[in-house]
Amino acid sequence: MNGALLLLISGGFGIAAYFLYGRFIGRVLGVDPGRETPAHALKDNVDYVPTRPSILFGHHFASIAGAGPIVGPVLAAQFGWLAVVLWVVLGCAFIGAVHDFGALLLSVRNQGRSIGTIIESLMGYWGRVLFLLFCLATLLLVIAQFTILVAETFISTPAVATASLLFIVLAVAFGMLVYRGGVDFLLASAVFVPLMFGCVYVGVRCPLDVLKLGCTPEGARAVWSAVLLAYCFAASVLPVWTLLQPRDYLNAYLLYAMIALGVAGIVIAAPAIQLPAFTGWNVPNPKSGLNDPVLPMLFVTIACGACSGFHALVASGTTAKQVANEKHLCPIAYGGMLLEGLLALVALITVAWMTQGEYAEGLKTQSEVSLFARGLAGFSVRLGLPLEIGITFVSLALAAFLMTTLDTATRLARFTWQELLLSRNASAPSPARPLLRGAFANRYTATTLAVTASAALVFSAGSKSLWPLFASANQLLAALSLLGVTLWLAQNGRRTSITLLPMIFMIAMSGLALINLCLQNVHAWRTGGFSSGGVLTIATSCLIALAVALTVFGTRRLLKKTG
């Protein structure tokens, strides 16, 4: 087997899945192009903005992708390339894309509210509160960890810092010209997309290296973290058309170019896959040294690229408020997930050409992102692109991935906090506590709270110790989102099997992963003290309790509706 053949077969399956299963899902969900969407009904030109599907696809895809479809497959390659391919290809088409499609439609049918708030009509008030608190905690982890990752990227590759800051300026100019200046969208795209790629060149020629200004590595990390958190605040409170939407749209071209470069490089290089197809049911982790069981760790290690709960927050957070017509739901949600699956396969192939020994050594000495960048740049050499330029370009594209997820997550955290302060009836036009909402739920205060909480994690010594929890929490969130869509389908007399079976599978895998993680940290706590495993033991225990409570709530409601 070589990488080119593997990519072509998987890509063909994805195309067939889109036109056959994707359209079938649309019919089951009851997509109605003639129905008014919240973007029109609640248009405020801040959050609710009817948006061209091409722009919205770029925003949605750039937001959901992040580093997940790269880091996950690179790490999971330890289980064998065939195990990864099967989960990415089948999981993406039959679980992840269905999850995203269902979450987006569910939000569009409920005034663009998040799936957490919609949960109230399905599982009651306390179900909503618990779900939203879980969502908020997950989002704060995302903001904190991605801030750290981007700051470290800016330090290690200063050209990325220059280009990323220039991208922000271009995005604001694009938004103002198109939405306020009356400039034709296609004309603006024809001008600004080449300018964006020009920023890559400027970044290479004028790298912004704060270490040369006298900063220590730790000081540089703090400076860039503060700058990024300030950017997140602005991206959250400004109208979506001024910064968030145009930046994601323009950056999407950079991401498309990276994917195209990867696919073309793999097809031409046709690298032979040297990693084993399957390495066993319990595999030594090259980083931790512990044995990872394939079941359930494969299905947790690879989240984005196969199925991810964060996608439900994006779909029902920012994307649902911008959908101009329900006929755009399938290409944006189902198609966007399939494209992310393609990226996950490209990431796998960038390490699958190594021998098992080279791969294990690479994980010990380099980050997953570095392995991906070097592998992809190595394939692009066959296209005539010098290796160092290829590495810089891929690094820039990855920084774009990280920042689009970072700014969207901040806006979603703001939405989640605001929805926590709604009355017991989430669909009520006014909150039960107007004074409290007036003080804490406006977009400036809500964003300040989210950014402050994330900053506390970023600048604390123990922030990275919480990251191992994220993968399991993310998949649990996907399972609970599927539970919500299943309840909605049952409530409306529609076929529930399309989400019920994936929900059961995801609850089982994420539940087993959380139990496994909890037991590992209990052992670490007992042998090394509270600082070694106490925090994660408490956190995983709380998540397990939350999952059980929400599953019980949902199961009781589902049995009532189907009984």
N, C-alpha and C positions, 0 to 999 in steps of 0.2 A: 504493500500500500504506500502511495506517496501523497503528499499534502495536496497537490493540485486535484487529483482524482477525488479525494475525500471532500474537498471544498465544493467541487462541482456537483457531486451526488447530493450532498447536504443542501446546497443552494437550490437544486431542482426540487427537492422535497419541500423546502420552504415555500417556493412559488406555488406548488400544487396545493399546499395546505392553505395558503392565503385565498386562492380562488375557490376552493372546495369547502374546507371546514370553516374558514373565516366568514364566508357568506352564509353558511348554514347557521353559525352562531348569531349572525345579524338577524336572521329570520326568527330564531328562537327568542331573542331578546326583544324583538318587535321594533326594530329601527324604523322610524317614520320621517322621511325627508320633508313632509309637509307640516311637521309640528314645530312651533316656535321654540327656540332655545333660550336659556337664561341670558346669553350674551346680548340678545335683542330685547327680551322682556325686561331685564334689569340693567340695561346699559347705563354705565356711569362714567365711562372713559378713564376709570382708575383700575378696577379689577375686571369688570364686565365689559369686554370689548369684542365685538364680532370681528373675527380675524380670518384672513386668507388661509386656506388649508396648507399651502406650501410654507408659510411663515409659522403656523401653529405646529406643523409636523417638526420643523427644525427646533422650535422651543421644546416641544415634548420629548423628542428623541435625545436632544442634548442634555435635558434635565434628568431623564431616567438612566442614561448610560453611566455617567460617572466613571470611576475606575473599577467598578464591580465586575463588568464583563471581561476585564483584563486580568485583574488579580485573582479572581475565583478560578477560572480555568487553568491559569499557570500553576496555582497551588494544587488544584485537584488532579493535575497530571500525574501526581504520585500514585494515584489509584490505577493508572493505565489509560491510554488514549481512547480505547473503545468505550470504557465506562463513561468518560466525559462526553464523548460524541453522542451516545445514546440519550443521556440525560438532557444535554443541550438541545438536540434536535427534537426529540419527542416531548420533553418537558416544555420547551418553548411553544410548540404548535398546539398542544392539547391542554396545557395548564397555564403557563405564563401569559400567553397572548389572550386566552379566554379570561383570565383574571383581570388583565388590563382593560379589555373591551367591556366586561361587565361592570367594573368599577366606574369607568367613564360614563357609560350610559346611565347607571344608577344615579350619578351625581347630576347629569344633565336633566334627568327627570325630577330632580329635587332641588331646583333653583340654584344649581351649581355648588351646593353645600358639600362638605367633606363627607366621606363615607362614615366617619366617626359620628357625626351628627345624625346622619340617616339611620344609624343603628338604633336610635331611640324608638323610632316607629316600629322597629323589628324586634328589639330586645328590651325595651323599657328605658327609663331615665338612668338608672344606675349602670346599665349596660353601656349607654352612651358615655357617661362620665369615665368609667373604667377604660373604655376603648380610647377615648381622647387623651387621657393621661398617659396611656401606653404610647400612643402616637407622638405626643409631645416629648416624652423621654427619648424615644428613638430619634426624633428630629434633632434634638439638642446634641445627641451623640454624633449624628451625621455632621452637623455644623462644626462642632469642635474638632472632630478627626480630620475632616476635609480641609479645615483651616490650617491645621498642622501640616498636612500633606502638601498643600499648595505653597505654604511658606518655605518648607524644605526644598521644594522644586525650584522656587525662585532663588534660593541660596546656592543650590548645586548647579543650576543652569541659569545664570543671570539674563541671558537672551530671552528667556521665557517671561521674566518680569517686565522687561521693556515692551515686548509685543503685547502682553496681556493688558497693560495699562493703556496702550494705544488703542487696543480693541474697544475698551470702554468709551473712549472719546469718540471713536467712529460710530459706535452704537447709538450714542445720544444724538449725534448729528444726523444719522439715518432716520431715527424716530421722529425728530423735529421736522425734517424736510418732507417725509412721507405723510405724516399725520397732521402736521400743522402748516407746512409750506406748500402742500398740494402737488409735490413732485411725483411724477409717475413712478409706481412701484418697480416696474421692470427696468426703467431707466436708472433709478437709484441703485438697484441691485447690480446692474451692469457696471456702475462706477465704484460702488463700495466694496463689492467682493474682491476685485483686483487690488483695491487699496488695502484690504485686510491681509492679503497675501504679501503685499509690499511691507506691511508691518513686521512680518516674519523676517524679511531681509534687514530692515532697520534694527530689529532686535539682535540679530547676529552681529551687525556692524557696531552697534552701540549698546552692549550689555549693561544692565543696571546692577552693578555688583556693590552692594552696601558693605561688604567685607573690606573693600579697598578704601572706604571712607572712615575706617578705624573701628568698625563694629566687631565685636567678638561673634562667633557663630551663634551663641545663645542670645546675644543682643540683637543680631540680625533676625533671628527667628521671632523675637518679641516685636520688633519693628514691623515686619511683614504681617505678623498675625494681627496687630492693631490696625494696619492699613486694610487688610482683608475684612475684618469685622466692621470697620467703618463703611466699606463698600457694600457689605451685606445689609447694613442698616438702610443705606440709600436705595438699594435695589428693592427692598421690602416696602418702603413707604412711598416711593415715587409711583406715579401712574405706570401701569405695566407697559404701555407703548413707548415710554421715554427711555428705558434702559433694559429691563429684563427681557422683554420680547425681542427687540431688535438685536440685542447682543447675542441671544441664543440663536436667532435666525442666521446672523452672519457667521457666527462660530460654527454653525452646523455645516457650512461649506468646508471648513477646515477639517471637520470630523469625517465628512464624506470623502474628502481627498485622501485622508489617512487610510480609510477603509479601502478605497479604490487602489491606493498604492499597495496595500497589503495583499489584496486579492490578485492584482496584476503580478506582483512580485512572486507570489506563491505559485500561480499558474505557470509562469515562465521558468522559475527555478525548479519547480516540481521536486521539492526536497523529500528525500526518503524518510519515512517515519521510523525512528530507531527505538523509541520508548516501547516497552511491552504493552500489549493490548489490555492486559489485566494483571495486576501485581499481587493480588491476594485479598482476602477478606479483612485482614488486619495489617496495616501498612505503617512502618516507622515514619514519623513526620521528620523531614530533614531539618526543620527549624526548632521544634520543641523536643525532639527525641522520644516523644511518647508514641504509642501505637494508636493509630486512628482507624476505627472500624469503617468499612465502606458504607454499611448501613448503621447510622444515618448520615455520616459525615460528608459523603459525596454530595448529598442533596442540600446540605447547608453551606458547604464550602463554595459551591457554585450557586449563587442567588441570581443577581443580574445576569442575563444571558439565558436563563431558563425560567425562573420565576422569582419575583421580588415584591415584597409587601410595600416597599417605598414607592413603587410605581402606582399603587392605588392612591397614595397621598398626592402624588403629582397629578394623576388623571382627575381625581375628584377635588383637587385644590386649585391649581392655576389653569390647567387645560380646559376643564369643563366650563369655566367662566368665559372662554374665548371661542367656543365651537359655534360657528355660524349656521351650520346645518347638520342634522343627524346623519346625513349620508357621508360625512367626513369621519365618522367615528371609526369605521373599520380600517381605512388606511392609516389613520393616526395611531390608534391603539393597537390593533392586531398587527398591522404592517410595521409599526415602530418596534414592537417586541421581536418580530422576526428579524429585522435588521440588526437588533442588538444580539440576537443569537448568532448571526453571521460574524459579528465582531468577536464573540466569544470563541468561535471556531478558529478564526484567524489567530487569536491569542494562544490557543492550544497548540497550533501548528508551529508557532515561533519557538516553542520549547520541545515539541515532540520529535524534532529532527535530531536532538541530542541523544547521546547514550545515557543510560540510567545514571551512571557515575557522574557524567558531566552535569546532568540536570540537578542531582543532589548537591554537588559542590557549588553550582551556580546559586541555588537557593540559600546556601549558607553564607555566601560572600556578597550577594547582590540582592537588591529588592526585586519584587515581582515586576514592577514597572520598568526597571532597568533591563531585566532579562527580555521583556517584551520589546522595548525600544531597540535594543541591539539586535534581536532576532529579526524584527521587521526591517530594520535598516540593512541588515545583511542580505535579505531577499531583494531589496530595492537596488542593490548594487548591480543586479542583472539588468536593471532598467537604465543604467548609466548614471545613477545618482551616487555621488561620493558617500562613503560610509558615515563620516562625521556630520555632513549636512543632513543625511537621513536620520541620524540619531537626534539632532537638534530639532528637526521638523516634527518627528514623532513625539518628542518631549513637549513641544509647544502644543500639539494637538491634545495630548493627555492633560496638560494644564487647563486647556479650554474645557475638556470634559469635567474636570474637578470643579472649576469655578462656576460652570452652569448649574451643576448639582448643588453647589454651595449657596448660590443666591436664591435658587428656587426653594431649597430647604428652609431658608430663613423666612421667606414669605409664607410658606406652609406652616411654620411654627407660629407665626403671627395669626394666621387664620384659625389654627387649632386653639390657641389661647382665647381668641375672641369667641369661638363657638362654645368653649367651656363655660362662658358667662351667660349663655342664653338661658331662657327660662326652662322649666321642666318640659314644656312643649316646644321643641326646637323649631317648629314651623310657625310659632307665634311671631307676629310682626314686631313686637317689642319685648325686651327682656323683663324678667320678674324683678330685678334689682337695678333700676335705671341709674341710681347714683353710683353704685359700684361699677356698672358698665361704663358710665361716663368717665369715671376716673381711671379705669384699668383696661378698657377694651377698645379705645381708639387706636388707630394704626401706629401712632408714634409711641404710645406707652407700651402697647403689646410687643412691638418690635424691640424696644429698649429692654424689656424683660427677657425676651428670647436671646438677644445678643449678649446681655450681661451674664445670663446663666451659662451660655456657651463659652464666654470669655473665662469664666471661673474654671471651667474644665480645661480650656486651652492652656491657661497659665498655672495649673496645678500640677504637682509632680506625678500624680497618679492617673492622669487623663488616659494614657495609653493602656492602662490595666483594664479599662472598661471595654476596649475594642473587641476582645474575643467574644463578648456577649452579643455584639451587634449582629453577627451572621445568623445566630439562632433566633434572635428577636425579630429580625427582618423576615425570616421565613414563617415565624408564628404570625406575624402581622398579615402575611399573604393568606395564610389559612383562615384567619378571622375575617378578612375581607371577602374571601370566597364564601364563608358562612353567611355574611350579610347579603351577598348577591343571591345565594341559594334561597334564603328566606324571602327575598323580594320576588323571585321567580314563583315560589310556592304561593305567595300572597296573591299573585296575579294569574294563577292557574296555568303557568307555563312549565315546560319540561325542566326539571331540576337536575337531571343526571349530568348535564354538561359541567356543572360546578360542584355538585355534591360529591362525586367520586374524587375529583382533584382535591377538594377540601379535606376529605378523610385522609387521603395520602399525605397531604402537607401537614396536617395536625399530627399524624403519627410520626413523620420524620422530624419535625421541629420539636415535638415533645420528647422523643428519644434523645435528640441532640442536647436539649436543655438538661435532661436527667443526667446524661453522660458528663456534661460540663459541670453540673452541680457536684457530682460525686468526685470528679477530679479536684475541684476546689475545696471540698470538705477534707480530702486527703492532704492537700497542701496546707490547709489551715491547721490540721492536727499535727503535722510534722514541722511546719515552719512558723507557726503563729498566725495571728489574725491578719497581719500585714501581707502575708503570702497568699491567702485565699479567702479571707473573711468577707471582703467587700463583694467579690463575685459570688460567693456562696449565698449571701443574703439576696443579691440581685437576681440570681437565677431562681431562687426559691420563690421570690415575689412574682416573677414571670410565670412560673409553673402554676402558682395559685391563681393568677389572673387568667391564664389560659383555661384552667379547669372551670372557673366561675363563668367566663364568657361562653365556653362550650356548653355548659349546663343550661345557661339562659337560652342559647340558640337552639339546642336540641329540644327543649321543652316547647318553644314556640313552633319549631318545625313539625313536631309530632302533632301539635294542635291543628296546624294548617293542613296537614296531609292525612290526619286521622279521620 
